[in-house]
Amino acid sequence: MTASQSGERSAGDNRIQASVEDREPAARLLLMLSRVEFPDEEKEQIREACESFTGWKLFTDLAIRHGVAALVWQNFCDQSLEGYMPDPERAILEGLRFKAIARVTYITGVAAAAVAVIEKEGIRVLLLKGLALEHTVYGSRGLRQMSDADLLVNQKDALRARELLIGAGFTSMPLKSRLYRHIILDLGNHLPELHRGGMSVDLHYRLFGPEGSEMVSRAIDQADEIIAGGNTFHVLPPQTAFLALVSHIYKHRIKGEFQLRLYTDIFLLLAKHGESIINETLPAAAEQAGIPGEVRVVLAVMDEAWGLTVPRGLMALPGEEQVRAASFMHDLMHPHQVKPESQYEMFRRNLDSLKGFRKKLVFITGDIFPSVEFMRQRYGCRTRLSAMLFYPHRLGKLFWILGLSKGKKQEK
């Protein structure tokens, strides 16, 4: 998250406290405006909602918090609804719209430079997430707010691609521990952030767990070609793109992050490529990606919140899945109340994802004894010596490890 985004979010959190009665109309109006095409009937519904609506400060706060301020303001302008909104809120949303245009233009340029460097050496690169969606389903209008460029390469090409970008002037964030260089392709889905000119690039080599590697390799080989900003790029085929977005929502949920923007991405993708995504191949593909339950939950949200028709066999199952789907409107109104997993749970998740005792040992050791540079950042130390004084504190994580072992024995 950029500093400007952090400031925007803080403003959204602190400007106004509102009751559920105030939040529901604001959330529903925001939901109605989170799309790019509007039948005449929906336009009339939005206009009628605006005529009686009064909670514009809360509406603006939610638009900022959910990352859809640029999209919402553009739709207000396209439908000549600006007159309903007070001047202070109009100024805020209009400013964010211009900022989004500039940011998308710059990020697209940085991505084009990075792609050119890598593909010159015969490595195929795909645009991912916000950048890919901006130039496919959002219409290349600067409507999809984003803060960085996400790229995808085959896992076997990831380290070489990183070297090429570093050679072209990108700087890489350091690994948490030098030991992690031995398991770098087993941790997470992308390499440490790369930076150039104030912009970050995330170089992904996985979209799902290891079980989805074959699907990702096949998607890279079968990538679609698009033109954006005068450049030729590649993007994921629709069904794989959909599964990747569902997985991305799940990862944000683990961190306690909820944004309407991520669900809008999926709605727009389904609105454009629904038949290529929701078909007889989807259940097996979701299983291969390891996210069948997450897919059912998201499709249930699409059915309930956006009115997309979803086959009955792909709806959320009774129990936890239906509860999660039903929580969408509450989370839309109260995004700050979504709780993250504990550090213990995240640590265990990362540890369990590593196969083999050696890799687990490397992960644990690197986590307990990270690099001094990491320690300086983590504890806000000015000198290397003061950072090293915190190493004894890190030994407390051994209790976590003992807890992990005990928990696994109890599960058996």
Secondary structure as UniProt FT lines:
FT   HELIX           3..14
FT   HELIX           20..32
FT   HELIX           40..52
FT   HELIX           56..65
FT   TURN            66..67
FT   HELIX           69..78
FT   TURN            79..80
FT   HELIX           82..84
FT   HELIX           87..119
FT   TURN            120..122
FT   STRAND          126..127
FT   HELIX           129..134
FT   TURN            135..137
FT   STRAND          148..152
FT   HELIX           155..157
FT   HELIX           158..167
FT   TURN            168..169
FT   STRAND          171..172
FT   HELIX           178..182
FT   HELIX           184..186
FT   STRAND          194..196
FT   TURN            197..198
FT   STRAND          199..204
FT   HELIX           210..212
FT   HELIX           213..221
FT   STRAND          224..228
FT   TURN            229..230
FT   STRAND          231..235
FT   HELIX           238..254
FT   TURN            255..256
FT   HELIX           260..277
FT   TURN            280..281
FT   HELIX           282..289
FT   HELIX           292..301
FT   HELIX           302..306
FT   HELIX           312..314
FT   TURN            318..319
FT   HELIX           320..326
FT   HELIX           328..333
FT   HELIX           335..337
FT   HELIX           343..353
FT   HELIX           357..368
FT   HELIX           372..379
FT   HELIX           384..388
FT   TURN            389..390
FT   HELIX           391..394
FT   TURN            395..396
FT   HELIX           397..411
//
